[in-house]
Amino acid sequence: MVKVSVFYPNGKSTRFDIGYYCDRHIPLVQRLLGSALKSVSVEHGICGERPGTSPAYVAMGHLVFDSVEAFQSSFGPHAQEIMADIPRYTNAQPILQISDVKL
């Protein structure tokens, strides 16, 4: 299994609509990627290392696939539509990481 994580860095002028992300963007991704997408989770940052500090990431989305190839073949045909939706919920520049799930 591989996990595709999308990190949205926090900043002073970062705008992020978590409602839109959870209610519109993630369902769009699920619909477009279909059965290749095994699971999805969303995290919304609430604070940094110490209480009262800002989180490093305003949000994180995690998508699980059987393989990198399964991700690429399902995402590729829909990349333009998925990426075009990003400005509707954030002005942050997403950072993508693909990880091999060990546990």
N, C-alpha and C positions, 0 to 999 in steps of 0.2 A: 504494500500500500504506500502511496505517496500523498503528502499533504501539500496543497498549494495555499500558502498564507499570503494575504494581502494586508500590509501594514500601512496605516494612514498616520503619518507623523503629525504631532501636535505642534502648534505654534501660536504666537500672539494673535495672528489674524486668521487662524484656521477656522473655516466654517465646515460643519459636518451635521447633516440632518439624519440622525440615527433612525427616526421614524421612516423616512423615505427609504433608507438603506435596507431596513428589515422588511418593510411592507411592500416595496416596489422593486428595488434592485435585486435583492437575493431571489425573490420569486422569478424574476426575469432570467437570471442566471440558471436557476433550477430548470425552468422550462426549456431553455435553449440547449443546455448540456445534456438533458435527459438522463437516461439510465447509466451513463458513464460516471455521473456524479453520485458517489455512494453516500456521502453525508456532508452536511454543512453546519458550521457554527459561527456565531458572531459574538465578539466581545467589545464592550464599550468601556474605554478607560475612565477610571474615576479619580485616581491619584497616582503619584509617583512613589518612590521608595519610602518616603516619609508622609504621614498624613498631612494634608493641606498643600502638598506640592502638586504640580501639574503632571499628568501622565505623559510618558514619552510618545505614546500613540493614542490618538483620540478614539480609534477603533481598529479592530482587526477582524478580517473574515478568513475562515479556514474551510477549504474544500478538499474532500478526500476522493481519490481515484485509485483504481487498481494499479496503474502504472503511469509513468511520464507520457508514454505514447497515448494512453487513453485520454489523458488531459489534453494533449496537443491536438489529437484528432477531433475531439468534441469542441474544444475552445476555438480552434483556428477558423472554422467557417463562420463563427459568430463574434469574433474578436471586435470587429468594427462596431457592431450594435451594442455590445457590452461596454466597450470603452467610451462610446458616445454618450452613455447614460451617466458617467462619472460626474460631469459638471452639474448635474441636477441635484446632487447631494453633498458635494464637497469641492473645495478649492485646493485641497491637499494633493500632493503628488504621491500616488501610491507606490509602495515598494513591494515587489513580489519575491517570494522565496519558495522554492520547491524542496521539500524535505522527505527523506526516507523514514517512514514511521517504524520505530523499533519496539515500542511498548504500547 
